[in-house]
Amino acid sequence: MATATYISGTSFSISGNMIAEFCVGRAVRCDCGTAGTFTGYITSSSYSSSTGLTTVVVSLDTGSLTNQLSSVSHGNDVPASMCRATQLSVGAVLLATSVISVAGTDAAKPITPATQRQAVLSWVRDSLGKFPGITPPSLNLFCGEATDDTVPIGAFTRSTVGTRRGPTGLIESVAAGSPRREWDASGNLLGWLMEESRTNLLPYSAEFENAGWLKSSCTITPDAAIAPDGNVTADKLVESASAGPHMLYIAVAVTSGRSYTFSLHVKAGEWSRFRIDGSDTGFGAGNYADFNLASTTATAYGNAVATIIPLGNGWYRCSCTFQAIASITTNFSIITVDDTGSVSYTGTGSSGLYIWGAQCEVGAFSTSYIPTTSAAVARSADIWSIAVSGLAYRQSEGSVIVVFDSIAGPVASTNNTVLGLHDGTLSNRIFLRSNNSLSGIHCLMVYANETQVDIHLTPATKNAMKKCAISYINNKTLFVENGGIIANDTLCTIPTITTINVGSGLSGADALNGHIKHIAYFPTALSDAQLQAITL
């Protein structure tokens, strides 16, 4: 937007040499105060060094400029298309609620803002992650454009190998130092997987025949089926012909007050029901979860929290989280369940189910599988940073859109950060969090160690994709999710930023624990209508 001086009904002047911005063919929006706002395109533009002014001649869609002209915004240089609409005219269209009378048998039809936003979405943000209808971003990270596991910009670190679900649905390893693109069971791209550091505390995570896994009224048939990684390494848990519980269990040292999540990959054999049980001294009696693979259901009891995720090819990842009540070595048990729902029954001596990839980790949710052999194995955090010095970054204003999901969901006393803009300290930062403890999507801005913006929207539910955007300029911050109602703060000072962390806060802290499908930074403060449109 530039300050303009009226010359005639079709011309105005701007201070400085502005012919590069106000070039022939570019769309304009002219604010004439109470006389109205007029749109059109530039037919000529010339600069005079003697006056220091650029003279611009326009062809308007309707009307004429008046001496109340105060400012002019320019759009792009495609005057014959819908893209002639400037940034702010997008808002004018989106906010239209008038009734339009149409010829023929159709009655008058109200056009809602949501309908209009959807109509223009194809040219505001397209399926390839581009923004042809607005000022282009100076940073545009769209995971769909990535063709390999190299970082497209900035520096990425993860000092250990990590795993992910690949495009064919199989679990596969990704080398240290490489970001992990991940897909769902149907082959749909989820985005870059960004996780905190975790340790699988269980040895022999896929070798249940090992003596470290204790058996009661059951046996293990090793390498009995194709595992979720495509190898024939899945074991079969087979019940004995005796009466009573049939269980496989392992001891783990736990610390009082911490959450522990036990997960297992399971496929139905003769049985499709089983239990993950933490009812021992470490977690207390009555804490367990029953899983039914046939109905894809998980039912938790006591202080347990359970999830079941289909992986394809009949495999499921089943997880159960427990809260430790004592610092002690305690047992996690895998118990077969008969068709009546009982864990105590007389077995056949041959029936069972297939298991692979067990994991126990400190935390309130499961993360990507960490294979182990004779000892516990740690996976380090995914840390991705970008220096703004290499971007067309504007310190005084900007906008950001992020498309992401959370594998954690809301977790008490936990901040999961989608994007962290900062100066290397917590004193000057703009953080967008998927969840701020249990209080939902969070926009936090801090300047000189003083909070400027602190806005919460709805929580990011587990494994659900969200689109959020923020726009900021001095004393005006806008925040929106999924094209909804704009939240705002009208009293804020914008901090100076040197670094952008993708999927975490400062130096990898407060990791997202989720997928990032798209991030874009715009060196301008987009309008509320634009934010709504690009987050639909």
WOZIGI-V997462 format. One record per helix or strand of 3 or more residues. SS is the DSSP state (@ for helix, = for strand). FROM is the first residue (numbers start at 1). LEN is the number of residues. Records with the same first field share a line. If there is no record, write none. Layout:
BEGIN
SS: FROM-LEN, FROM-LEN
END
This chain:
BEGIN
=: 5-4, 11-5, 27-5, 37-12, 53-8, 71-4, 139-4, 155-3, 162-4, 171-4, 180-4, 189-6, 198-3, 214-3, 218-8, 234-6, 247-8, 259-10, 273-5, 288-5, 297-5, 305-8, 315-9, 328-9, 352-11, 377-3, 383-5, 397-10, 415-8, 429-8, 442-6, 450-7, 466-8, 476-6, 487-3, 499-4, 514-9
@: 33-3, 82-3, 87-8, 113-12, 143-3, 388-3, 506-3, 528-7
END
